[in-house]
């Protein structure tokens, strides 16, 4: 298998970055980390044992505007002096992909380098079992508190007011992900098309525009194993400006329940100590004073969006198997279950 990046070139670049800690002594090694199926994350370690984290787009053909790691780097750098815990961004560049291929023949890919934050990502039941029940509760509370902090970011002070459109978020999301479905679907799915139409007819009024992470769940935070404290929020690929309730709706879409069905790789929160989805929503709404009225819409849209994302992962892994995470890749039945779940929530809410 070819390397995902040109290792000598990566090593030279990292060694020249102030604060990276990479010395250039000995060969550089890359180890895939995280369970993400989109942008790929690696721990880069030099011969002296110094490490940083590097992130690049997935291998294979990419749709336009997707997987913009340089944009991710900009967002995390802008949040460095806010209440949102993020890794330190050391730098960004473009490098040869080492022969892995981008699908466009260019051979060069964008790369960002960031600090290796201590702690663990709760991306599996096994990872969650390393925490005590009290620490698991602290991690869940910290996740909500981090979400509240994201939504409180001053867009002008951080220079992020031009990150995305300020137009109503729900129509933008529907257009973007319906378009993404058309580009990446592997089959026709009338149930998804019907849900898309229902969502378009039920768009709530948007009264504020904030920074929205877009993919905030247990697998995208790094926590201290002994206390559960959130040390960093990561994976800012889907971040935009929009309705704050979109993030809590998305989180509810990922959060597992004992009744199921649940997304593969998202069962960590079934461990003792983690609260249920209703408690998560209650904590967020109590902290922000926002209304529950539109939350059902955003929950349904979150499930619908996750279904589109999962379909895209299925296609990318089928085209380029190296994109699969260690835990494996999702299957079409996962998409079907998500749409069925979203339809039940929509029915119960009268959407």
N, C-alpha and C positions, 0 to 999 in steps of 0.2 A: 504494500500500500504506500502511495506517495505521501509525503509530509503535507499538512494543510497550509504551511507557509514555508518560505525559503529560510531555513534555520540560520545559516551564516548571516544573511541580511538582517533577519530579525535580531540576532544577537548583537550585531554591530549597532543597530538603531537603539536597542534597549540600553546598551552600555553607555551611550552618549546622552541618555535622558537624565537630567538632574533629579535626584530623589528616587530613582528606580531601584537602586541597590545592586543592579546587575553589573558585574565587573568585567565580563568578557573572558574570565578565566575558564578554560575547559569548554567542552561542547555544551550547547544549549539543548535541553530536552523539553518536549511539550507533553502534557498530560491532560486529556479531556476531563473537564469537571462540570458539575451541574447536570440536571436532567433536561435542559432545554432542547427543543427540537427545531429551533429557528436559528438565530445567530449563535455561533459556536464559541464556547469559552474554554480557554486552556490555562493551566498553570505553567509558566515558563521558568525553568530552573537552570542556573548556570552551574559550572563545575564546582564552585565553592558553596553550593547549597542555597544561594540567594534566589528568591522567587518574586515574580510579579504575575499579574493576571492579564492575559491578552484576549481580545475578542475580535472576531471577523464574521462576515456574512456566511451563510451556509454554502456548501458546495453545490454545483449544478446551476441550472437556469434559474434566474431570479426575475420576478415580476417588477415592473417599473415602480420606483419609489419605495420598495420594500427593503427591510433589513439594513437600514442606514446606521451603521455603527458610529460614524463620525458625528451624526446628530445626537446619538446617545451620549457620546463623550462630551459634547457641548452642554447637554442638560445636566449631567452630573457635576461638571466643573462649575456651572452656574449655581448649583445648590450647596456648594462647599461651605458657605457661611450662613446657612439657614438652619432651622431645627430639624430638617430632614437628614437622617444619617446616610451618607453615601461614601463609596470608596474615593480615594484621592486619584484624580486623573493625572497621569504623568505625561502623556502625549498622544498624538494621533499622526498617522502617516498612511501611505500606500506601499505595499510590498508585493513581490512575486508570490503567487500562491503555492509555490513549491511543486507545481505539476498536478495539483488536485483538480484544477479546472474550475472556472467560473461559469462556463457555458456560453460566454460571449466572445471567447477567443482573445480577450485582452490580456489575461495572465496576471494582472495586477489587481489587488483587492485592498480595501480600506481596513486599517487595524487601529485599535485603541489599546493603550496600556494603562493599567490602574493598579492601585495597591491591593495586596492580598489581605483581605480583612479576616481577622481571626474569628473562628466560630464555625457553625455548621448550618447548612441549608436544609430545611425540613421538607425535603422532596420525596420522602418515603416513610413508611411505617417504621422501618428499622432506624432511621435517623431520629424520629420522634421518641423511640424507646430509650434513647440515650439521655433524655431529659426526665426529670421527676415530674409527676402530675402538676405540682405547683409551678415548676418552670414552664411547662406547656401552657398553663393558663397565662403566665406572664408574657410568653411569646405571642399568644393570640391577642391579648390586650395591647401589647406593643405594636402589633401589626395595625390595629385600628388607630392607635395613637399616631403612628407614622402616616397613615392615610389622612388623618385630620391635618397633620403638619404639611403634607403635600398640598392639600387644598387651601391652606392658609398662606402659601408662598406669594410674596409680592412680585407680580409679574414685571413691573417696571424696574424695581430695584435689582432684580436678578438678570434683567435683559432678556427675559423670555416672552415678553408681550407679543413678539413677532414670530413665535414658534409655529403657530398655526392660525387658521381663520378664527375670528370671533363670531362667526355666524352660528345659528342654532346647531347644537351638536348632534342631536338625534337624526335629523335628515342627512347630515354629513356622514354619520356612521352607517346609516342604511345604504347610502349610495356607495360608500367605499367597500363595504363588506359584501354587498350584493354583486358589485363588480368583481371583487376578489373571487367570489364563488364561481362566477362565469369563467374566470381565467384558470381556476385550479381544480374544478370539480372533476371527479372520475366517473360520474354517472349522473343521470337525471334523478331528482329527488322531489317529487311533487309536494310532499309534506313540508319541506323547507320553503319552497316557493309560496305555499299558502301562508306560512308563518310570516314571511317577508311582507306580504300584502297586509296582514293583520297589524303588524307593527307600524307600517306606513300610515294606517288609518287611525292610530292611537297615540300619535306623538304628543307628549305633554308640553306645556309652555315652559321655556327656559328663562329663569329670572337672574342668573348669574353665570359668569364665565371664570373658571379657575384652571390651574394646572391639574391635569388628570393623568395618573400614571398609566392606566390602560390595561395593566396585567398584574395587579397587586394581589398576591396570595402567599401561602406559607413557603412555597418553593422559591420565591423571589425576595426573601429576606434572609439575612445571615444573623444567627442568634448565638449568644453565649450558652454553651451546653450546661453550665452549672447553675445559671440564674434564669435563663430564658430571655435575657435582655436583648433587644434588637440592636445589633451593631451596624447594620447597613441594609438599605433597600437597593436592589440591583435589578437588571433587565429593564431598561427604560426604552425599549424599542418601539412600543406602541404609545408612548407619551404624547399628549396633545393638549389643547385647550378646549374645555367643554363643560358640561354639566357635572357637578361633583357626585351626584347620585349614580352616575355611570360606574364609578369605581366600586362602590359598595354593592351595586347590582352584579358586577362582574365577579366580585369575591364570593357572593352567594352562589353564583353559578359553578364555581370550582369546589366550594366547601362540601365535603361528603356528609351523608346522613346514614344512619344504620338501616334505613328502609331502602336506600339506593334508588336507581342505579347510580354508580359513581364513576368518575373518570379514572382510568388506570394511572397510577403514579400520584394520585391525590388523596390517598387514604390515610395520610399521617394524622389528620385531625380526628380520626376515629379512636385514637389512643385516649385513655383516661386523663382527664384534666382539661382537655380542650372543650370550649363551650360550643353550643349548637349555633346554627346560622341566625336564629332569631335573636340570641343574645348579642351576637356581633352587630347586627343592625341596630339593636337598642343602644349599645354603647356608642356607636357612631352618631346616631340621631341625638342622643342626650348631649354629646360633646359639642355638636355643631348647631343644634336648634333647628335643623332642617326638617322638612315635612316628609312623612311616610307616604303621602298620597301618590307620588309618582314612582315609588320604589318597585312596585310590581312590573311596570313597564320596563324599567332598567334591568330587572332580574331576567325577564323574558329575552330582552335584547342581548344580555350577557350570554345566556345559554345559546342563543342563535349564533352570536359571533364566535363563541368557542367552537361550535360545530363547524363553521366555515374554516376556522384556523386549523382544526384537526384534519379536515379534508385536505387542506393544503399540505400538511405534514405527510399524510398518506401518499400524496402524489410525489412530493420531493423525495421521500425515502424509496418509493418505487423506481424513480428515475436515477437516484444516486444513493445506494444503500449506506454509504459511509455517513450520511446525515443522521442515521438512527442513533438515539441515545442508548446508553448501556442497558437501560430497562426495556428496550425494544421500542417498536413503533405502534401507534394505534391502528385499529382496523375499522372498516366501514360500519360495522355494527355499533361502534362508539358514537359515530355521527348520528345514526338512527336513534339511539337512546337519548342523546342530547335534545334532538328535535322533539321527540315524544315527551320528554320532561318539560321542555319549554311550552309545548302545546297545552299540557295539563295546567301549568301555572297561568297561562293566558286564559284558559277556560275558567279557572277558579276566580280570576280577577275581573272577568267580564270584558276582556280586551277584544 
